[in-house]
Amino acid sequence: MTADKHSTPGSEPVPASSTAGERRSAAEAEVVDIVSRLIRFDTTNTGDPETLNPERPCAEWVAEQLHEAGYETTYVESGGPGRGNVFARLPGADPARGALMIHGHLDVVPAEPADWSVHPFSGAVEDGYVWGRGAIDMKDMVGMTIALARQFKREGTVPPRDLVFAFLADEEAGGKYGSHWLVENRPDLFEGVTEAIGEVGGFSLTVPRPDGTDRRLYLVETAEKGIAWMKLTAKARAGHGSFLHEDNAVTYLAEAVSRLGRHRFPLVLTESVEQFLAAVGEETGLDLSPESPDLEGTLAKLGSISRIIGATLRDTANPTMLRAGYKANVIPQTAEAVVDCRVLPGRQEAFEKEVDALLGPDVTREWVTKLDSYETTFDGDLVDAMNDALLSQDPGARTVPYMLSGGTDAKAFAKLGIRCFGFAPLQLPPELDFASLFHGVDERVPVDALRFGTRVLGELLRRC
């Protein structure tokens, strides 16, 4: 292992399989244990350097698993002490082809143990699931990647092109001290990479067909809304709370926040969203066309996934924080709010004009965080390989593109011209409310889904 900073290996490696038969399925055999061990590392990212748990212990354990299988790994700390990232490369048969990066983040959002059925950092394997914070966001994909990387190295697998394995810090706080820092400060780590796969995609959505049968669709992420956290400020004359006071910063801000929070931005369907709606409409017989008289109402019939897809039909601006005043009888000079804005590809300029009209002349705005939207097309050799890999394990499947309402590290890699997809394959039980598990209580991933995903991902990396 090479490192930009001194590092100490983590706990003991996952043991290797011993027989030839076991080696053929070594990744599938050990993936559940790897994911469980990853969850036991509390890598809570609060967004505050004073209270977060740095990724370094987990990153060093990941590096040790790869090193034990024969990889030379590079450990890098990004933007702060303990913000650990690990990179490894497996050479492919054609060095002239662009490399494929498989990336995942090691940090997780906070979890309150009292709210959970099991401890969120136990990595418990119970009732057919691996439980814990990060089980689907995204230590499942990290675990599958580690398991396959180890198997490929031990078996001497030579993929069609170079594979770059990247395990990253700080995604849950926007990647400022993770992927974005690495792109700006260590572009050499991405040398030769032309395409990448990561979260959130490749999972199954079971939809009913008009003939009474079901069809499994696998959603491949081809687009992400932009993330723009906006600070609003109103300033006026301070004064005594007992006086008549029409010039009030709190009032100005509250009125503007109310207008913005209740506003409904126009319906805009991008290529990814239109293709998703068309595919689901073909399978279900539902009218999900742009001309549908009740597109959003019809979309709701798909269940929990409609919360993600519904949020990609239009821009959103949701007020999340308010701050004003310091004493009950003092009218403050300043009032502030924070608004979480998610903007569709190609809509940033129009969105800002619409926001400014809603805010009015008494409130100013500034971006606290501004990460661009991203969209690519659903075509090419890598997309064909994803489809073939899924069909090899689920012959009745259909892959469809979709847009993620949130954001991932793909936003950083797109700056380097890397074409990014969300593809962390899982075959899910139809009754599982998958969308609610992201950042939710009792986050868990089915054991069978992990093993299925490992097989599919392995097929992809052999075909890509």
Helices and strands as residue ranges (DSSP letters): E 2-3, H 20-24, H 26-40, H 56-69, E 73-77, E 84-90, E 99-105, G 113-115, E 125-126, E 129-131, H 139-155, E 163-168, G 171-173, H 179-185, G 187-190, E 193-198, E 203-208, E 214-224, E 226-235, E 239-240, H 249-262, H 271-284, H 295-299, G 300-302, H 305-310, E 316-324, E 330-331, E 334-343, H 348-359, E 363-371, E 374-375, H 381-393, E 398-404, H 410-413, G 414-416, E 419-422, H 434-437, E 444-446, H 447-463
